[in-house]
Amino acid sequence: MNTYVALCAIGAEKILGNEIKHLGYHLEGNAPGRVIFTGDDDAMYRANYCLRTSDRVYLQMAKYKASDFNDLFDGCYAVDWQDYFKKDVRLVVDKVRVYKSRLNSEHSIQSMIQKAIYKKLGDVWHITNLPESGAESDVRVYLDENEAQILLDTSGDALHKRGYRSEGGLAPLRETTAAILLQEMMWRRKTPLHDPFCGSGTIITEAVLYAHDVAPGLGRHFAYENLAIYSQKRAVEIKKQEASKIRTDVECRITGSDIDPAAVDRARLNAEHACVLAGRALQMIGSDAKIVRPDFIVSDFKDLRAPYEDGMIITNPPYGERIGEISQAEEIYRGMASLFTDFPGWQMGVITNQKKFQECIGKYANLLKSIKAGNLDTTLYIYKTPLPPKKKDQ
């Protein structure tokens, strides 16, 4: 069994943990922005293909006490790095995180880890200088209370880069953050869903993938493909297994709108790309089934009316940080109070970093969830509007 570390937005550890358990792997613990779990060799492929809320998946190479640089070097040197790297590897110790440890110089720790790995590879392969002409492999180091954790990146590009987004427009929401919102709101595919500030369509597109059981990573490449432990045969087998789980027989009512026609065009194009990627995965297993595309319209949110008695709004309105001014964002928030009357019986989730959101909209949320989305500290405001009583049959 191997130990893996999946990274996520701070505040999403429980959601990611539930995803990992759903895949059948055992949770070992977590830290802010990290979830540790154990799994077999297949977990390297399956976690990267399937996890919706994880930013990266690392393979833990070592975990040991390191009170001084000798300990740090020896523990890293003891790893059989030659089993994981090809001889032309270009190694990068990309990040070091230190917390309450005697060794606290990130640069020095970075240099020592790189030195230990290159020394081990040189000794085993009997070469003085590695050519470094091949693909890059990234190593990350955590040093928590004098305990070193050495991690090897298996993802490459961050996992929010699903491969379907053509362009994000201004201040796009991360795909992983959109997936977190869907889980925090406990949205299910039978519930009508609408995003009145759809932007590039990320929330809606992630909802479509989730509703049809499409693993989000089926259309992209990963860093593990450059490792010596990579088995293309096994990766394809697992990819086909996940493709076979895609459902095209479900009926969903997933829609988005935006006042900007260009944004709606981007959203429609991104959703189309995502559905095409799902279609290619289905073709791998000999299926020509299609996923029904979501509907997008150009509309001011003030002109919208609920098309169904109950449903859910999940949205990411302008923050005023990168789009316009804060005063303009607050004016939008005040206008959003109309959604409560125009969508009676609907639940609503709004993510923003503006602390005055509740004051502006004039209604306090039933639940607040803190999520660190990218470099922004944001809050998800959850309004659990009670559903109206069902009419009795006459």
C-alpha positions as CSV (number, residue, x, y, z in Angstrom):
1,M,0.0,0.0,0.0
2,N,1.1,3.5,-0.7
3,T,0.5,6.8,1.1
4,Y,-0.9,9.7,-0.9
5,V,-1.5,13.3,0.0
6,A,-4.3,15.2,-1.8
7,L,-4.2,19.0,-1.7
8,C,-7.4,21.1,-1.6
9,A,-8.7,24.5,-0.8
10,I,-8.5,25.2,2.9
11,G,-11.9,24.5,4.3
12,A,-12.7,21.7,1.9
13,E,-10.8,18.9,3.7
14,K,-13.9,17.0,4.8
15,I,-15.5,17.1,1.3
16,L,-12.3,15.8,-0.3
17,G,-12.1,13.1,2.4
18,N,-15.6,12.0,1.5
19,E,-14.6,11.8,-2.1
20,I,-11.5,9.7,-1.3
21,K,-13.6,7.3,0.9
22,H,-16.1,7.0,-2.0
23,L,-13.3,5.8,-4.2
24,G,-12.6,3.1,-1.6
25,Y,-9.4,4.4,-0.1
26,H,-8.6,4.7,3.7
27,L,-8.2,8.1,5.2
28,E,-5.1,8.5,7.5
29,G,-5.7,12.1,8.6
30,N,-5.6,15.7,7.4
31,A,-4.0,19.1,7.8
32,P,-5.2,22.5,6.5
33,G,-5.4,22.1,2.8
34,R,-4.2,18.4,2.8
35,V,-5.9,15.0,3.1
36,I,-3.7,11.9,3.7
37,F,-4.9,8.5,2.5
38,T,-3.6,5.1,1.7
39,G,-4.3,3.1,-1.5
40,D,-2.8,0.6,-3.9
41,D,-0.8,1.5,-7.1
42,D,-4.1,2.1,-9.0
43,A,-4.9,4.9,-6.6
44,M,-2.3,7.1,-8.4
45,Y,-4.4,6.9,-11.6
46,R,-7.9,6.8,-10.1
47,A,-7.4,9.7,-7.7
48,N,-6.1,12.0,-10.5
49,Y,-8.9,10.9,-12.9
50,C,-11.8,11.1,-10.4
51,L,-11.2,13.6,-7.6
52,R,-13.3,16.7,-8.2
53,T,-12.2,18.9,-5.3
54,S,-8.5,18.1,-5.1
55,D,-5.9,20.5,-6.5
56,R,-3.1,17.9,-6.7
57,V,-2.3,14.4,-5.7
58,Y,1.2,13.5,-4.3
59,L,2.8,10.2,-3.6
60,Q,4.5,10.2,-0.1
61,M,8.1,9.1,-0.6
62,A,9.2,9.4,3.0
63,K,8.2,10.7,6.4
64,Y,10.8,10.9,9.2
65,K,12.2,13.1,12.0
66,A,14.6,15.7,10.9
67,S,16.1,17.9,13.6
68,D,19.2,18.9,11.6
69,F,20.4,18.8,8.0
70,N,22.1,15.5,8.4
71,D,18.8,13.9,9.4
72,L,17.1,15.7,6.5
73,F,19.7,14.5,4.0
74,D,19.9,10.9,5.3
75,G,16.1,10.3,5.3
76,C,15.7,11.6,1.8
77,Y,18.8,9.7,0.5
78,A,17.3,6.4,1.9
79,V,14.4,6.6,-0.6
80,D,14.8,4.4,-3.7
81,W,14.4,7.3,-6.1
82,Q,15.9,5.3,-8.9
83,D,12.7,3.3,-9.0
84,Y,10.6,6.3,-9.8
85,F,12.7,8.5,-12.1
86,K,14.0,8.0,-15.6
87,K,17.7,8.8,-16.2
88,D,17.0,12.0,-18.0
89,V,14.8,13.4,-15.2
90,R,14.8,17.1,-14.6
91,L,14.1,17.4,-10.9
92,V,12.6,20.4,-9.2
93,V,12.0,20.8,-5.5
94,D,9.1,23.2,-6.2
95,K,7.9,24.2,-2.7
96,V,8.9,23.9,1.0
97,R,6.5,24.5,3.8
98,V,7.9,24.8,7.4
99,Y,6.0,24.9,10.7
100,K,7.5,25.0,14.2
101,S,10.7,23.3,13.2
102,R,14.4,23.8,14.0
103,L,15.2,23.9,10.3
104,N,13.4,26.9,9.1
105,S,15.3,28.1,6.0
106,E,13.1,27.1,3.1
107,H,15.9,27.7,0.6
108,S,18.4,25.6,2.5
109,I,15.9,22.7,3.0
110,Q,15.2,22.9,-0.8
111,S,18.9,22.6,-1.6
112,M,19.5,19.8,0.8
113,I,16.6,17.7,-0.5
114,Q,17.7,18.2,-4.1
115,K,21.3,17.3,-3.2
116,A,20.2,14.1,-1.5
117,I,18.0,12.9,-4.4
118,Y,20.7,13.7,-7.0
119,K,23.4,12.0,-4.8
120,K,21.2,8.8,-4.6
121,L,20.5,8.7,-8.3
122,G,24.2,9.3,-9.2
123,D,25.4,6.6,-6.8
124,V,22.9,4.0,-8.1
125,W,23.3,4.9,-11.8
126,H,27.1,5.4,-11.5
127,I,27.0,8.8,-13.1
128,T,28.4,12.1,-11.9
129,N,26.1,14.5,-13.7
130,L,22.5,13.9,-14.7
131,P,21.6,15.1,-18.2
132,E,18.3,16.7,-17.1
133,S,17.1,16.7,-20.6
134,G,13.8,14.9,-20.0
135,A,10.5,15.8,-18.4
136,E,10.3,17.8,-15.1
137,S,9.4,16.0,-11.9
138,D,8.4,18.0,-8.9
139,V,9.0,17.2,-5.3
140,R,7.4,19.1,-2.4
141,V,8.6,19.2,1.3
142,Y,6.6,19.7,4.4
143,L,8.5,20.1,7.7
144,D,6.0,20.1,10.6
145,E,7.4,20.1,14.1
146,N,10.7,18.6,13.0
147,E,9.0,15.9,11.0
148,A,9.8,15.9,7.3
149,Q,7.3,14.7,4.7
150,I,8.7,14.3,1.2
151,L,6.1,14.2,-1.6
152,L,6.4,13.4,-5.3
153,D,3.9,15.2,-7.6
154,T,1.8,12.8,-9.7
155,S,-0.6,15.4,-11.2
156,G,1.5,17.9,-13.1
157,D,-0.8,20.8,-13.9
158,A,-3.2,21.6,-11.1
159,L,-6.2,19.4,-11.2
160,H,-8.6,22.3,-11.7
161,K,-7.3,22.4,-15.2
162,R,-9.7,19.8,-16.6
163,G,-9.0,20.6,-20.2
164,Y,-12.4,21.9,-21.2
165,R,-12.0,25.7,-20.6
166,S,-11.1,27.6,-23.7
167,E,-10.9,30.9,-22.0
168,G,-12.1,32.0,-18.5
169,G,-12.9,35.6,-19.1
170,L,-12.2,38.0,-16.1
171,A,-11.6,36.4,-12.7
172,P,-12.9,32.9,-13.5
173,L,-13.9,30.6,-10.7
174,R,-11.6,27.5,-10.3
175,E,-13.2,24.3,-11.4
176,T,-12.3,22.6,-8.1
177,T,-13.9,25.5,-6.2
178,A,-17.1,25.1,-8.2
179,A,-17.1,21.4,-7.4
180,I,-16.7,22.3,-3.7
181,L,-19.7,24.6,-3.9
182,L,-21.9,21.8,-5.4
183,Q,-20.9,19.5,-2.5
184,E,-21.3,22.1,0.2
185,M,-24.8,22.8,-1.1
186,M,-25.5,19.1,-1.3
187,W,-26.9,19.5,-4.8
188,R,-28.3,16.4,-6.5
189,R,-29.0,16.0,-10.2
190,K,-32.8,15.8,-9.7
191,T,-32.8,19.3,-8.3
192,P,-33.1,22.2,-10.8
193,L,-29.9,24.3,-10.8
194,H,-29.3,27.8,-12.0
195,D,-26.4,30.2,-11.9
196,P,-27.5,33.8,-12.6
197,F,-23.9,35.1,-12.9
198,C,-22.5,32.2,-14.9
199,G,-19.5,33.9,-16.3
200,S,-17.4,31.2,-18.0
201,G,-19.9,28.6,-16.9
202,T,-17.7,26.8,-14.5
203,I,-20.4,26.0,-11.9
204,I,-22.8,24.8,-14.5
205,T,-20.2,22.7,-16.4
206,E,-19.0,21.1,-13.2
207,A,-22.6,20.3,-12.3
208,V,-23.1,18.6,-15.7
209,L,-20.0,16.4,-15.2
210,Y,-21.1,15.5,-11.6
211,A,-24.7,14.8,-12.6
212,H,-23.6,12.4,-15.4
213,D,-20.8,10.7,-13.3
214,V,-18.1,11.9,-15.6
215,A,-14.7,11.7,-13.9
216,P,-13.2,15.2,-14.4
217,G,-9.7,14.1,-15.3
218,L,-10.5,11.8,-18.3
219,G,-9.5,14.4,-20.9
220,R,-6.1,15.5,-19.7
221,H,-2.5,14.3,-19.1
222,F,-0.7,13.9,-15.7
223,A,2.8,14.0,-14.4
224,Y,2.8,10.3,-13.5
225,E,3.1,9.6,-17.2
226,N,6.7,10.7,-17.1
227,L,7.6,8.5,-14.1
228,A,9.4,5.1,-14.4
229,I,6.5,3.5,-12.4
230,Y,3.9,4.5,-15.0
231,S,2.0,1.7,-16.8
232,Q,0.2,3.0,-19.8
233,K,-1.7,-0.3,-20.1
234,R,-3.0,0.0,-16.5
235,A,-3.8,3.7,-16.9
236,V,-5.9,3.0,-20.0
237,E,-7.7,0.1,-18.2
238,I,-8.7,2.3,-15.3
239,K,-9.7,5.1,-17.7
240,K,-12.1,2.7,-19.5
241,Q,-13.5,1.6,-16.1
242,E,-14.3,5.2,-15.2
243,A,-15.7,5.9,-18.7
244,S,-18.1,3.0,-18.2
245,K,-19.6,4.7,-15.2
246,I,-20.7,7.8,-17.3
247,R,-24.5,8.0,-17.3
248,T,-26.3,9.5,-20.3
249,D,-29.8,8.4,-19.2
250,V,-30.3,11.0,-16.5
251,E,-32.6,14.0,-16.9
252,C,-31.1,17.2,-15.5
253,R,-32.4,20.8,-15.4
254,I,-29.1,22.7,-15.3
255,T,-29.0,26.3,-16.6
256,G,-27.0,29.5,-16.5
257,S,-27.4,33.1,-17.4
258,D,-25.4,36.3,-17.5
259,I,-26.0,39.9,-18.6
260,D,-22.9,39.8,-20.8
261,P,-23.5,38.0,-24.1
262,A,-19.7,37.3,-24.5
263,A,-19.7,35.5,-21.1
264,V,-22.7,33.4,-22.2
265,D,-20.8,32.5,-25.4
266,R,-17.8,31.4,-23.3
267,A,-19.9,29.4,-20.9
268,R,-21.7,27.6,-23.8
269,L,-18.3,26.8,-25.5
270,N,-16.7,25.6,-22.3
271,A,-19.7,23.3,-21.5
272,E,-19.6,22.0,-25.1
273,H,-15.8,21.2,-24.7
274,A,-16.5,19.3,-21.5
275,C,-19.3,17.3,-23.0
276,V,-17.1,16.5,-26.1
277,L,-14.3,15.2,-23.7
278,A,-16.9,13.0,-22.0
279,G,-18.0,11.8,-25.4
280,R,-14.4,10.8,-26.3
281,A,-14.1,8.8,-23.1
282,L,-17.3,7.0,-24.0
283,Q,-15.9,6.2,-27.5
284,M,-13.1,4.4,-25.7
285,I,-15.6,1.8,-24.6
286,G,-17.4,1.7,-27.9
287,S,-20.3,4.0,-27.0
288,D,-21.6,6.8,-29.1
289,A,-24.0,8.1,-26.4
290,K,-24.2,11.8,-25.8
291,I,-24.6,14.0,-22.8
292,V,-27.3,16.6,-23.0
293,R,-25.8,20.1,-23.0
294,P,-26.9,22.7,-20.4
295,D,-28.9,25.7,-21.4
296,F,-27.5,29.3,-21.2
297,I,-29.3,32.5,-21.8
298,V,-28.4,36.2,-21.9
299,S,-30.3,37.9,-19.1
300,D,-30.0,40.3,-16.2
301,F,-30.6,38.4,-13.0
302,K,-33.4,40.9,-12.1
303,D,-35.4,39.7,-15.1
304,L,-35.3,36.0,-14.1
305,R,-38.2,34.1,-12.6
306,A,-38.2,30.6,-11.1
307,P,-39.2,28.0,-13.8
308,Y,-40.0,25.4,-11.1
309,E,-41.5,25.3,-7.7
310,D,-38.2,24.4,-6.0
311,G,-34.6,24.3,-7.0
312,M,-31.2,25.7,-6.2
313,I,-29.2,28.8,-7.1
314,I,-25.4,28.5,-6.8
315,T,-23.5,31.5,-8.0
316,N,-20.2,33.5,-7.9
317,P,-21.2,37.2,-8.4
318,P,-18.6,39.9,-8.9
319,Y,-16.4,40.6,-5.9
320,G,-15.2,44.1,-6.7
321,E,-11.6,43.0,-6.5
322,R,-10.7,42.5,-10.1
323,I,-14.1,43.2,-11.8
324,G,-15.2,46.8,-11.2
325,E,-15.2,48.6,-7.9
326,I,-16.4,47.3,-4.5
327,S,-19.2,49.8,-4.6
328,Q,-20.5,48.3,-7.8
329,A,-20.3,44.8,-6.4
330,E,-22.3,46.0,-3.3
331,E,-24.9,47.5,-5.5
332,I,-25.3,44.1,-7.3
333,Y,-25.6,42.4,-3.9
334,R,-28.4,44.7,-2.8
335,G,-30.2,44.0,-6.1
336,M,-29.8,40.2,-5.5
337,A,-32.4,40.5,-2.7
338,S,-35.0,40.1,-5.5
339,L,-33.9,36.5,-6.0
340,F,-35.6,35.5,-2.7
341,T,-38.9,36.7,-4.1
342,D,-38.4,35.7,-7.7
343,F,-37.3,32.2,-6.7
344,P,-39.5,31.3,-3.8
345,G,-38.8,27.9,-2.3
346,W,-35.3,27.8,-3.9
347,Q,-32.2,27.3,-1.9
348,M,-29.3,29.6,-2.6
349,G,-25.5,29.5,-2.2
350,V,-23.4,32.6,-2.9
351,I,-19.6,32.7,-2.7
352,T,-17.8,36.1,-2.3
353,N,-14.9,37.6,-0.3
354,Q,-16.9,40.8,0.5
355,K,-17.7,40.9,4.2
356,K,-20.7,43.2,3.7
357,F,-22.5,40.7,1.5
358,Q,-25.2,39.8,4.1
359,E,-25.7,43.4,5.0
360,C,-26.2,44.4,1.4
361,I,-28.5,41.6,0.4
362,G,-30.6,42.2,3.6
363,K,-30.8,38.6,4.7
364,Y,-28.5,36.5,7.0
365,A,-27.5,33.1,5.7
366,N,-28.5,29.9,7.5
367,L,-24.9,28.7,7.2
368,L,-21.5,30.1,6.4
369,K,-18.5,28.1,5.0
370,S,-15.0,29.6,4.8
371,I,-13.2,28.6,1.6
372,K,-9.7,29.8,0.5
373,A,-10.3,30.0,-3.2
374,G,-7.0,30.7,-4.9
375,N,-5.4,33.6,-3.1
376,L,-8.7,34.9,-1.9
377,D,-10.3,34.2,1.5
378,T,-14.0,33.7,0.5
379,T,-17.2,32.7,2.3
380,L,-20.0,30.6,0.9
381,Y,-23.3,32.0,2.2
382,I,-25.9,29.2,2.3
383,Y,-29.6,30.1,2.3
384,K,-31.8,27.1,3.1
385,T,-35.2,28.6,2.1
386,P,-38.0,26.3,3.4
387,L,-39.8,24.7,0.5
388,P,-43.5,25.6,0.2
389,P,-46.0,22.9,1.2
390,K,-47.0,20.5,-1.6
391,K,-50.6,20.9,-2.8
392,K,-52.8,18.0,-1.9
393,D,-54.5,16.2,-4.8
394,Q,-58.1,17.1,-5.2
